[in-house]
Amino acid sequence: MRTLQSFRLLLVVASVLLTPAAWADSLTDTIDVFKKAGASGEFFNTAYAYAVFPNIGKAGIGVGGARGKGRVFVGGVSVGESTMTQLSVGLQFGGQAYSQIIFFEDQRAFDEFVSGNFAFGANASAVAITAGVSAGANTLGGAGAGASGGKNDAVTVGEYYRGMATFTVAKGGLMYEASVGGQKFSFKPAKAK
């Protein structure tokens, strides 16, 4: 019962994190940030597809979670929506908001992602775009690396791992964490016109 109460509190904190106007970036603005931020910008020229999540809220008090909605693009055209959900257990307290992008190297990696409920493992990493940000977005995307500068002039190093590369940009918040968890993604294709 105590775990359920903690999880409810977590959901309230996560929803509060996603409401400030300062974090209400549009999808276009988020894509622009990633295009201008070091190595992530180069992936737009070579990736088969990408999924971008402008606002992901993450919070935890012993039990933690994160959630965010995004869009999936092939050749710069939206082909559907995706929802990211993360549950983690371990020593953690606080909340934060961030943006995330996942690049797919080829059609095989893209097909794996959109096949249904896709999940990244807990031991993978993402490249953090802003200075001083933990690269532990718990994804099986790109190799982890440090970064410097602001989100528009960051120096990053990224590469594909199993056909996917993942980058994050911290938007705000503070979270102390030593936890184990992974991200799970759902995909809903765009309606045909």
N, C-alpha and C positions, 0 to 999 in steps of 0.2 A: 504494500500500500504506500509506503514511504517513497518507493521508486516512482510510482505513478504520480504522486504529488510533485516530486522533483521534476519529472518530465513535463508536467503541466506548466510549472514555473518556467522551465526552459522554453516552452513554446511561446509564452507571454514575452519573455525577454527577446527571443528571436524576432517576434513580430514588431516589437518596439524598435529594434535595430534597423528594420527595413523601412520604417516610416519617415525618417527625417528627410526634409527636402534636399539637403546637401548630398544625400546618397541616391537621389532619384534620377540618376543618369539614364538617358535614353539608350536604346540598343545601338543607335548610330554613334553616339558619343563614346560608348564603351569600345566599339570596334575601332574607332579612331585612336583611342588611347593605346590599344594593343598594336596598331599599325605603326605608331610613332615610337614605340618602346623597344629599342634594341633588336635582339634576334627574333622576337615574336613577329615583328613587321615583315621579316623576310619570308616567313612561313605562308603568308597570304599569297605569295607569287608561286609557290610550289605545291601547296597542299591540295589534295583532291577535294576536301570538304573541311568544314569546321563547325563547332558548336560553341556559342557564346552565351554566358550567363552574367548579365549586368549586375545583379544584386543577389548575393548569397548571404544569408544571415546565419551565424553560428553562435551557439551559447551552450554553457555547460555548468552543472553543479554536481560533480560525481558522475552523473550520466549526462551525455551531451548530444547535441544534434545540430544539423545544418540543413538548410533547404533553400532552393532557388529555382527559378524558371528561366528558360532560355530558348533560343531559336537555333536551328540547324540549317546550314547553308552548303549548297553544292554549286560551284562556279559563280558565287556571289548572289545566288537566288535562294530564297528561303524555301525549304522543302518540308518543314515541320517544326514542332515544338518538343522540348525536352524538359523534364523536371529532375533535379538532382536532390537526393535525400541522403543524409549521412547520420549514422548513429555511432556514438563512441562511448566507451566505458573506461574509466580510469581516473587518475588525479587530474582534475580540471576545474576551473572556476572563471567565469567572466563571459564576455561576448564580443563578437567582432563582425564586421561586414567586409566582403571582398567581391571582386569580379573574377571570373575564370573563363578561359578559352581553351578548347581542346581542338588540336589540328589532327586531321586524318591523312596519313601519307598516301593511301591508295584506296581503291574501292573495297578491297577485302576488309580493311580496318573500319571503314565507314559502315559496311554491311554488318559487321560484328556489333557495332554500337547501336544501330537502328533495328536490330533483330528482335528486340523485346526488352526485357529487363537486364540491362548490361551493368556490371559492377566492376569497379577498380578494387584492387587489393589494398590492404591496410599498410603494406610496407613500401608503397611506391611514393614518388615525390613529384612536385611541380616546381617550376622555376618561378621564384618570387620576383616581381618587377620592381618594387619599391625597396629602398634601403631599410635594413633593420627588420624585415618581415620574415617570419618563419616560412620555410619552403614546404612545410608539412600539410599540404592540402589533402593528403592521404589519397593520392591518385596513382594510377599505374601509367601515367603519362610520361612526360619528358624527364630527363636527368635533372637532379637538383643542382642548383648553383646559387652563388651569391649575386647580389645586384647592388648598384649604387645610383645615387641621384634620385630625382623625382620621377613620377610616373610618365612624364613626357620626354625625359632624357636619360632613361635608365640604360645601363650597360648590362646585358644578360647573355647567357650562353644556354642554348637549348638544342635538343636533338630528339629524333624519334626513338621511341622504345616500344617495341611490338606494334609499330605502325601508328603510334599516337604520341603527340607532344602536348604538354599541358603547361599553361602559364597562369599566374594569379597576380592581381593588383589589390593590395590592402586598401580599404576605404575608411576604416576607423574602428575604434573599439580597443579593448585590452583583454587578453585571455591568457591565463596561466594554464598550461596543459602538459600532461605526460600521459597520453591516452592511446588506445588502439581502436581503430575504426576504419571503415572504407566507405567509398561513395557508390551509390546505386543510381542508375539513370533509367528513366522511362522515355519512350519516344512515341509521339503522336504525329503521323503524317499530315501535311497540309491538305485541306479539302480541295479537290479538283474543281476548277472553275468552268 
